[in-house]
Structure formats: C-alpha cells, structure tokens
C-alpha cells in the first residue's frame, strides 16, 4: 500500500509539473503579434519595430526587399496618411519548428483599414506569412511577406 501511495504522489507531481510549464511558443508569439497590432493602431512606429529582428527582411508578394529601415519608412507613410488605423486578424496559424525550438512560422490573414476620421477611407484584406526566431530572450520577426 505505501508503494502505491508513493506511485500516485509521484505520478500526480509529474502531471502537475507538466501542466505548469511556462508559456509555449505559440502563446508567446500570439502575445507578440497582439503587441504589434496595438502598436499599429496606436501609430507607434518604434513599438512595432522593436519586434523586428535586426536581420528582418520582408516585402509584398514574397519579395525580400524591405529591411527594418524600409519598414520604418513604410509605417511613417501610413501614419501620415491615416489618422486612424485598425487591424483585425481574421486567421492565424503558428507552427513551431519541430527540429529547431528557436524557430517558428506563421500564416494567416488580416483586414487593415485606415482613415482620417472614425470611418475608414480605405480597407483591404491581406494574406501573410512569416518566420520567427527566439533571440535575446524574446520572439522576433525575421521574415514577413504579404499579398
């Protein structure tokens, strides 16, 4: 009987420790994306770019012609043109790399609208994909493309 009780206690402790792991990759990346989304809506260029890796490359249609500085300029242009920016992520799939825990990919779609008043003047649905890398204790976007 004492052996069975010990086995039950060990099994319970193992299950509890397995359930209480810190946040997983997907949850951490989703939280980072939510911060980026809030930065866009608040027109916070540096708040958005802090999540881009130093080696970030992105672009429309799979091109990789935009680095961090080009992203800063693109955001600045949007912020000048649109007083109000809204982002709604309509779908998002995040796939941690099964062989490299410091890498993950994502794909999804989002609606982006902007205007100088409360009503949007321009709205569009985008499909996007990207790559994330865990660097310096946080997830950073290393590649991003949209259509």
C-alpha positions as CSV (number, residue, x, y, z in Angstrom):
1,X,0.0,0.0,0.0
2,X,2.7,2.6,0.8
3,X,4.3,1.8,-2.7
4,X,1.0,2.5,-4.4
5,X,0.6,5.8,-2.5
6,X,4.2,6.8,-3.4
7,X,3.5,6.0,-7.1
8,X,0.3,8.0,-7.0
9,X,2.1,11.0,-5.4
10,X,5.0,10.8,-8.0
11,X,2.5,10.5,-10.9
12,X,0.5,13.4,-9.6
13,X,3.6,15.6,-9.1
14,X,4.7,14.7,-12.7
15,X,1.4,15.6,-14.2
16,X,1.2,18.9,-12.2
17,X,4.7,19.9,-13.3
18,X,3.9,19.0,-16.9
19,X,0.8,21.2,-16.8
20,X,2.5,24.2,-15.2
21,X,5.2,24.8,-17.8
22,X,5.8,28.4,-18.7
23,X,4.1,29.8,-21.8
24,X,4.6,27.8,-25.0
25,X,5.9,29.1,-28.3
26,X,2.5,29.7,-29.9
27,X,1.2,31.7,-26.9
28,X,4.3,33.8,-26.8
29,X,4.2,34.6,-30.5
30,X,0.5,35.4,-30.3
31,X,1.2,37.8,-27.5
32,X,3.9,39.5,-29.5
33,X,1.6,39.8,-32.5
34,X,-1.0,41.4,-30.2
35,X,1.6,44.0,-29.1
36,X,2.5,44.7,-32.7
37,X,-1.2,45.1,-33.6
38,X,-1.7,47.5,-30.7
39,X,1.4,49.5,-31.8
40,X,0.0,49.8,-35.3
41,X,-3.4,51.0,-34.1
42,X,-1.6,53.5,-31.7
43,X,0.6,54.6,-34.6
44,X,3.7,53.7,-32.6
45,X,6.4,53.1,-35.1
46,X,9.2,52.1,-32.7
47,X,6.8,50.0,-30.6
48,X,6.1,48.0,-33.8
49,X,9.7,47.7,-35.0
50,X,11.0,46.5,-31.6
51,X,9.6,43.1,-32.6
52,X,11.5,43.0,-35.9
53,X,14.9,41.3,-35.8
54,X,18.0,43.3,-36.8
55,X,18.2,41.0,-39.8
56,X,14.5,41.4,-40.7
57,X,13.5,41.1,-44.4
58,X,10.1,41.4,-45.8
59,X,8.0,42.5,-48.8
60,X,4.9,42.2,-50.8
61,X,4.4,39.0,-52.9
62,X,7.2,37.1,-51.3
63,X,9.9,39.7,-52.2
64,X,12.5,40.3,-49.5
65,X,13.3,43.9,-50.4
66,X,12.3,45.6,-47.1
67,X,14.6,45.8,-44.1
68,X,13.9,47.4,-40.7
69,X,14.6,50.9,-42.1
70,X,12.3,50.4,-45.0
71,X,9.6,49.1,-42.6
72,X,10.1,52.3,-40.6
73,X,9.6,54.5,-43.6
74,X,6.5,52.5,-44.8
75,X,4.9,52.8,-41.3
76,X,5.7,56.5,-41.2
77,X,3.9,57.0,-44.6
78,X,0.8,55.1,-43.3
79,X,0.8,57.1,-40.1
80,X,0.9,60.4,-42.0
81,X,-1.8,59.3,-44.4
82,X,-4.2,57.7,-41.9
83,X,-5.1,59.2,-38.5
84,X,-7.0,56.0,-37.5
85,X,-5.6,52.5,-38.3
86,X,-7.5,49.4,-37.5
87,X,-6.1,45.8,-37.8
88,X,-8.3,42.7,-37.4
89,X,-6.5,39.4,-37.7
90,X,-9.1,37.1,-39.2
91,X,-7.0,33.9,-39.1
92,X,-3.6,32.9,-37.7
93,X,-1.7,29.6,-37.7
94,X,1.6,29.4,-35.8
95,X,3.8,26.3,-36.3
96,X,6.8,25.9,-34.1
97,X,9.7,24.2,-36.0
98,X,9.8,20.6,-34.8
99,X,13.6,20.4,-35.2
100,X,14.7,23.8,-34.1
101,X,12.9,25.1,-31.0
102,X,14.1,28.7,-31.6
103,X,12.2,28.9,-34.9
104,X,8.5,29.1,-35.8
105,X,6.5,30.0,-38.9
106,X,3.1,31.7,-39.2
107,X,0.5,32.3,-41.9
108,X,-2.8,34.0,-41.8
109,X,-5.0,36.8,-43.0
110,X,-5.8,40.3,-41.7
111,X,-8.1,43.2,-42.5
112,X,-6.3,46.6,-42.4
113,X,-8.3,49.8,-42.6
114,X,-7.3,53.4,-42.3
115,X,-8.9,56.8,-42.4
116,X,-8.7,60.4,-41.2
117,X,-12.0,60.1,-39.4
118,X,-13.7,57.4,-37.4
119,X,-14.9,55.8,-40.7
120,X,-12.2,54.1,-42.7
121,X,-11.4,55.6,-46.1
122,X,-9.5,52.5,-47.2
123,X,-9.7,48.8,-46.2
124,X,-8.2,45.7,-47.6
125,X,-7.8,42.0,-46.7
126,X,-4.2,40.7,-46.8
127,X,-2.8,37.2,-46.6
128,X,0.5,37.0,-44.9
129,X,3.3,34.6,-43.8
130,X,6.3,35.0,-41.7
131,X,9.2,33.4,-39.8
132,X,10.0,34.0,-36.1
133,X,13.3,33.4,-34.2
134,X,13.8,33.4,-30.5
135,X,16.6,35.9,-30.0
136,X,17.8,37.6,-26.8
137,X,15.0,36.2,-24.7
138,X,12.1,37.0,-26.9
139,X,10.5,36.1,-30.2
140,X,11.4,38.4,-33.1
141,X,10.1,38.5,-36.6
142,X,12.8,37.7,-39.1
143,X,10.8,37.4,-42.4
144,X,7.4,38.6,-43.4
145,X,5.5,38.7,-46.8
146,X,2.0,39.7,-47.7
147,X,-0.4,39.6,-50.7
